[in-house]
Amino acid sequence: LDFTTALDLHFEPPDLEAFPCLALAYVAGRNGETCPAWFSASNEVAVGAFLDRRIRWTDIAAVNAAALDRWTGTVADSLEAVLDADREARVVAEQLVAGRTV
């Protein structure tokens, strides 16, 4: 890329079927409250499990989706509520990973 000349950038809509975790992140964002923290924590656990070879790449989205199904709907009315949601999601995601061990 030559940033000293004008460039045209063209963006396509994301392929949510090819990138299911992006679709799940949108769901978490739309749900609001502590759901984005819940999703982020479950994703960190799932990606860590993949890197540790405990689950397959395709299991990451499955773990995240199942974890989101278990979101408690907690209101994000304090930092402690968000941190609690993070902790709870990590426990849920670890349980889900344990059930998918390769």
Number of C-alpha atoms within 10 A of each C-alpha: 5 6 6 6 6 7 9 5 5 5 6 5 5 10 10 12 9 9 11 17 19 15 17 18 19 14 16 20 15 11 12 15 18 25 26 22 22 30 27 17 23 31 23 15 23 27 20 14 21 19 12 10 12 17 21 16 14 10 20 23 20 17 26 30 21 14 24 23 9 14 17 13 14 15 13 17 10 10 10 10 16 20 16 17 26 20 16 19 27 22 16 22 29 18 13 20 23 13 11 14 13 11
